[in-house]
Amino acid sequence: MTPEQTNTADKMKSVKAAWDKAPAGPKKDAALKHYQAAEKADMAKNDAETNRELDAATHALA
């Protein structure tokens, strides 16, 4: 794993933990869509897209 991939994996864990703790509602629903898109991008080994979607998920939860 490259350092970028390690950082992305850590970021995914962090965003997932924040999503798990978030109360139900439209913000959590929006964050889930971004998180799922991040998972898809991660499976395609597209770190840039994964990070964009993780940032969007974090923003949606704010």
FIVEX-276832 format. One line per field, with one value per residue (C-alpha): residue number from 1; residue in one letter; y, x, z. Coordinates in Angstrom, 1 decimal, always signed. Each point is the difference from the previous one (the first is absolute). Layout:
pos <- NUM	...
code <- A	...
py <- Y	...
px <- X	...
pz <- Z	...
This chain:
pos <- 1	2	3	4	5	6	7	8	9	10	11	12	13	14	15	16	17	18	19	20	21	22	23	24	25	26	27	28	29	30	31	32	33	34	35	36	37	38	39	40	41	42	43	44	45	46	47	48	49	50	51	52	53	54	55	56	57	58	59	60	61	62
code <- M	T	P	E	Q	T	N	T	A	D	K	M	K	S	V	K	A	A	W	D	K	A	P	A	G	P	K	K	D	A	A	L	K	H	Y	Q	A	A	E	K	A	D	M	A	K	N	D	A	E	T	N	R	E	L	D	A	A	T	H	A	L	A
py <- +0.0	+3.5	+2.7	+1.5	-3.2	-0.4	+3.6	-0.8	-3.1	+1.9	+2.7	-2.5	-1.5	+3.4	+1.1	-3.3	+0.4	+3.6	-1.3	-2.8	+2.6	+2.5	+0.2	-1.2	+2.6	+1.7	+0.8	-3.6	-1.1	+2.4	-1.1	-3.7	+0.7	+1.6	-2.7	-2.7	+1.9	+0.2	-3.8	-0.5	+2.4	-1.9	-3.3	+1.6	+1.1	+3.7	+1.7	+3.5	-0.8	-1.9	+3.0	+2.4	-2.2	-0.4	+3.8	+0.4	-2.6	+1.9	+3.3	-1.6	-1.0	+3.4
px <- +0.0	+1.2	-0.2	-2.9	-1.9	+0.6	-1.3	-3.0	-0.8	+0.4	-2.3	-2.6	+0.0	-0.3	-2.9	-1.8	+0.4	-1.4	-2.9	-0.7	-0.3	-2.1	-3.7	-2.4	-1.2	+0.7	+3.6	+0.7	-1.7	+2.0	+3.2	-0.8	-0.3	+3.4	+1.5	-1.3	+1.4	+3.3	-0.1	-0.6	+2.9	+2.2	-0.8	+1.0	+3.3	-0.9	+1.5	-0.8	-3.7	-0.1	+1.3	-2.4	-2.9	+1.2	+0.4	-3.5	-1.3	+1.7	-1.4	-3.5	+0.2	+1.1
pz <- +0.0	-0.8	+2.6	-1.9	+0.1	+3.7	+0.6	-2.1	+2.0	+3.3	-1.4	-1.0	+3.5	+1.5	-2.2	+0.6	+3.8	-0.3	-2.1	+2.5	+2.8	-1.9	+0.7	-2.7	-2.4	-3.4	+0.9	+0.8	-3.2	-2.1	+1.7	-0.7	-3.7	+0.0	+2.1	-2.4	-2.9	+1.8	+0.5	-3.7	-0.9	+2.5	-1.7	-3.3	+1.7	-0.7	+3.1	-1.2	-0.5	+3.2	+1.9	-1.7	+1.0	+3.5	+0.3	-1.3	+2.5	+2.9	-1.3	-0.1	+3.6	+1.2
